[in-house]
Amino acid sequence: MEKILVLVHTIEGGSIPRAALETLAGAQSLGGEIAVGVFGEGAGSSIGSLAVEGEAFSQPRYATDAAACEALIRASGAAIVLAPHTSRMARALPGAATRVGGVVDTHIVGLSVESGALTVSRWFYRQRIEGTLSRAARPWVLLVEPGSFEAVEAAPAGVVTKLDVAAVSKTQFVGFQSPETGEQTIRPDAETLFVAGAGWTKKQKDGQTHTPEAAELILGFVRAAKSSLGSSKSLVDMGSEGEPVLPFLTHLHQIGQTGSTPRHKKGLATCCHGEEPHVVGWRFIRERRAVNLDANCGWARGKADVLYVADAFEVMRELNKLIS
Amino acid sequence: MPYQIVVCGGLAPDPLQTLEPVPGPTAPALKNEMMLPGVLDPWASHALYEAANLAKKHPGSSIKLVSLAPKAKLQQVLMTIAQKVPFELVALDGANNGFSDANETGKALGEAIAKLGLPLENLLVFGGYESATRGAGVVMQIVAERLGIADVFLAVDEIAVEAAGSFTVKERVEGGKHMVSRCAAPPAVLAWATGSLPEPPNHPQTGMANMRVIMPSLQKAAPTAVPTGIAFTSASLPKLVRETRIVKDTPAAEIAQEIAEWLKQ
């Protein structure tokens, strides 16, 4: 097996994101020589034998991050570069790969060695087709999807080579912002994903819409169950088109073809038809249940484990009583 | 300040279509690929709408849509897109699907934009942060490298231009948060997530004006071969189909109890 560089960045306080330790596990599963390169705040006292640190590199931004990655790849001399698919790496690493004359592949969910050559697997067409592939070009930079490997422990490196990297940027990091509504969207640590579909805002049995009650039931569940809150595109789009809808839902909540693909153990869909563009975002939800009035909806066709054909308002009223 | 906005956008199969991979000469392809109805890639569409919104607020700005796609298919899709917002087309005629090489696609688009010879001081390059086909999320960074642009933003939901010409960008990051950055000035590359704008309604006059320049551009589209460095071992549909248990005619309280127990497991 060729030499591997595991490239990671630090997060606030100089710690290492869990996804980085998962990527390290993926590298170890391949065998062969492994070097670890770290950049960011406190990188010099982290797990890497190669480090780029300094004020300029503590800010997550393209120019400085790409320069740090480029320097670490060159210094390592590795043919294979594995990095966690965090937003920071996803932004900077493709540029760094281009600078070192390499190629990059992302969203890697599996790594294996066949006849001494590395083969990787990833999804195509938004989790609708699974493929395995290899490349002859080197360096081959791979961004590994979080959750693909069990994280391993890593101790600080004994000897650290700190690289001197010059990089300037006309971009300044300002800070992080939660959605204006104050409602959490995707909580990576949550066990359950709760999805609200467009049916919550439709006319109910009495011929009236009950949007305020829908909001209360949805938020009541999300807060009590400490779940992630997701939505279908149709419900989010209704909001941006000026229709009276659930005000706390934004595009950040959107799951599916043009939204996110979260990883939770369980998922509960309510008032959502389970159409394919939405359900592709459920690819990594292991246990799926849905509450819907339509017994022939998409969930019934092999997309959920259990479909409850029932009024979601009634079910959620009862469920919230039980879990609150 | 008027901007030169270049939007990179490819095509994707209509999301409601069934996709089935079939072997191809150098890489897998989709069954009946040329027959599948296409759309402008969803994130690239958002980038185009955001570009139009920005151009409207900054008179004198122009938008160029650079697209690498089979010419005939591109023409079909543009009949709809051209009615949404005003833009000029720069077409590259080439096969480009989910199994094509994102690295090579990025290089081809970067070359095409570089050939336009646009001044960098007011250049903004937009595109989707991933495609709905490859979903790689690397093309815009490769374009930036080819153009020598060192300010790149990924999964952008908002750009706010300030009076001095600097601008603030919100990018999606982990945990459902936005990362806020301030860039002093163009040039910059912004790879868009969904943004916050709805799809603009069709406007026939805009469509007619666009098509007058789009059709000649399509006729002049340069044949663009996108080599691939990928050796595919397999491409297949996921095998897991769940056996759905359908629970009907059951009181809501009983269903709630069952769900509550499942959540506790």
Chai-1 contact restraints between the chains, C-beta under 6 A:
chainA,res_idxA,chainB,res_idxB,connection_type,confidence,min_distance_angstrom,max_distance_angstrom,comment,restraint_id
A,Y62,B,V152,contact,1.0,0.0,6.0,A-B,restraint_1
A,A63,B,A150,contact,1.0,0.0,6.0,A-B,restraint_2
A,S87,B,V173,contact,1.0,0.0,6.0,A-B,restraint_3
A,S87,B,E174,contact,1.0,0.0,6.0,A-B,restraint_4
A,A90,B,G137,contact,1.0,0.0,6.0,A-B,restraint_5
A,R91,B,L154,contact,1.0,0.0,6.0,A-B,restraint_6
A,P94,B,V138,contact,1.0,0.0,6.0,A-B,restraint_7
A,P94,B,Q141,contact,1.0,0.0,6.0,A-B,restraint_8
A,G95,B,Q141,contact,1.0,0.0,6.0,A-B,restraint_9
A,G95,B,E145,contact,1.0,0.0,6.0,A-B,restraint_10
A,T98,B,I142,contact,1.0,0.0,6.0,A-B,restraint_11
A,T98,B,E145,contact,1.0,0.0,6.0,A-B,restraint_12
A,V103,B,N103,contact,1.0,0.0,6.0,A-B,restraint_13
A,V103,B,G229,contact,1.0,0.0,6.0,A-B,restraint_14
A,V104,B,V138,contact,1.0,0.0,6.0,A-B,restraint_15
A,T106,B,A136,contact,1.0,0.0,6.0,A-B,restraint_16
A,T106,B,G137,contact,1.0,0.0,6.0,A-B,restraint_17
A,T119,B,T233,contact,1.0,0.0,6.0,A-B,restraint_18
A,F124,B,G98,contact,1.0,0.0,6.0,A-B,restraint_19
A,Y125,B,L19,contact,1.0,0.0,6.0,A-B,restraint_20
A,Y125,B,G98,contact,1.0,0.0,6.0,A-B,restraint_21
A,Y125,B,T133,contact,1.0,0.0,6.0,A-B,restraint_22
A,R126,B,A132,contact,1.0,0.0,6.0,A-B,restraint_23
A,R126,B,G135,contact,1.0,0.0,6.0,A-B,restraint_24
A,R128,B,L19,contact,1.0,0.0,6.0,A-B,restraint_25
A,I129,B,P21,contact,1.0,0.0,6.0,A-B,restraint_26
A,I129,B,A235,contact,1.0,0.0,6.0,A-B,restraint_27
A,E130,B,S236,contact,1.0,0.0,6.0,A-B,restraint_28
A,E130,B,P238,contact,1.0,0.0,6.0,A-B,restraint_29
A,G131,B,F232,contact,1.0,0.0,6.0,A-B,restraint_30
A,G131,B,A235,contact,1.0,0.0,6.0,A-B,restraint_31
A,T132,B,T233,contact,1.0,0.0,6.0,A-B,restraint_32
A,T132,B,S234,contact,1.0,0.0,6.0,A-B,restraint_33
A,L133,B,I230,contact,1.0,0.0,6.0,A-B,restraint_34
A,L133,B,F232,contact,1.0,0.0,6.0,A-B,restraint_35
A,S134,B,A231,contact,1.0,0.0,6.0,A-B,restraint_36
A,R135,B,G229,contact,1.0,0.0,6.0,A-B,restraint_37
A,A137,B,G229,contact,1.0,0.0,6.0,A-B,restraint_38
A,K170,B,A184,contact,1.0,0.0,6.0,A-B,restraint_39
A,T171,B,D151,contact,1.0,0.0,6.0,A-B,restraint_40
A,T171,B,S181,contact,1.0,0.0,6.0,A-B,restraint_41
A,T171,B,C183,contact,1.0,0.0,6.0,A-B,restraint_42
A,Q172,B,R182,contact,1.0,0.0,6.0,A-B,restraint_43
A,F173,B,S181,contact,1.0,0.0,6.0,A-B,restraint_44
A,V174,B,V180,contact,1.0,0.0,6.0,A-B,restraint_45
A,V174,B,S181,contact,1.0,0.0,6.0,A-B,restraint_46
A,V174,B,R182,contact,1.0,0.0,6.0,A-B,restraint_47
A,G175,B,V180,contact,1.0,0.0,6.0,A-B,restraint_48
A,F176,B,K177,contact,1.0,0.0,6.0,A-B,restraint_49
A,F176,B,M179,contact,1.0,0.0,6.0,A-B,restraint_50
A,Q177,B,H178,contact,1.0,0.0,6.0,A-B,restraint_51
A,Q177,B,V180,contact,1.0,0.0,6.0,A-B,restraint_52
A,S178,B,K177,contact,1.0,0.0,6.0,A-B,restraint_53
A,T185,B,G176,contact,1.0,0.0,6.0,A-B,restraint_54
A,I186,B,G176,contact,1.0,0.0,6.0,A-B,restraint_55
A,S240,B,P198,contact,1.0,0.0,6.0,A-B,restraint_56
A,E241,B,P198,contact,1.0,0.0,6.0,A-B,restraint_57
A,H251,B,T194,contact,1.0,0.0,6.0,A-B,restraint_58
A,L252,B,G176,contact,1.0,0.0,6.0,A-B,restraint_59
A,Q257,B,P15,contact,1.0,0.0,6.0,A-B,restraint_60
A,Q257,B,A132,contact,1.0,0.0,6.0,A-B,restraint_61
A,T258,B,P42,contact,1.0,0.0,6.0,A-B,restraint_62
A,P277,B,P15,contact,1.0,0.0,6.0,A-B,restraint_63
A,A300,B,T244,contact,1.0,0.0,6.0,A-B,restraint_64
A,A300,B,I246,contact,1.0,0.0,6.0,A-B,restraint_65
A,G302,B,V241,contact,1.0,0.0,6.0,A-B,restraint_66
A,G302,B,R242,contact,1.0,0.0,6.0,A-B,restraint_67
A,G302,B,T244,contact,1.0,0.0,6.0,A-B,restraint_68
A,A304,B,T244,contact,1.0,0.0,6.0,A-B,restraint_69
A,D305,B,R242,contact,1.0,0.0,6.0,A-B,restraint_70
A,V306,B,R245,contact,1.0,0.0,6.0,A-B,restraint_71
A,L307,B,T244,contact,1.0,0.0,6.0,A-B,restraint_72
A,L307,B,I246,contact,1.0,0.0,6.0,A-B,restraint_73
A,Y308,B,V247,contact,1.0,0.0,6.0,A-B,restraint_74
A,Y308,B,I255,contact,1.0,0.0,6.0,A-B,restraint_75
A,V309,B,K248,contact,1.0,0.0,6.0,A-B,restraint_76
A,A310,B,A252,contact,1.0,0.0,6.0,A-B,restraint_77
A,A310,B,I255,contact,1.0,0.0,6.0,A-B,restraint_78
A,E314,B,A252,contact,1.0,0.0,6.0,A-B,restraint_79
A,V315,B,A252,contact,1.0,0.0,6.0,A-B,restraint_80
A,V315,B,I255,contact,1.0,0.0,6.0,A-B,restraint_81
A,V315,B,A256,contact,1.0,0.0,6.0,A-B,restraint_82
A,E318,B,A252,contact,1.0,0.0,6.0,A-B,restraint_83
A,E318,B,A253,contact,1.0,0.0,6.0,A-B,restraint_84
A,E318,B,A256,contact,1.0,0.0,6.0,A-B,restraint_85
A,L319,B,A256,contact,1.0,0.0,6.0,A-B,restraint_86
A,L319,B,I259,contact,1.0,0.0,6.0,A-B,restraint_87
A,L322,B,A256,contact,1.0,0.0,6.0,A-B,restraint_88
A,L322,B,A260,contact,1.0,0.0,6.0,A-B,restraint_89
A,I323,B,A260,contact,1.0,0.0,6.0,A-B,restraint_90
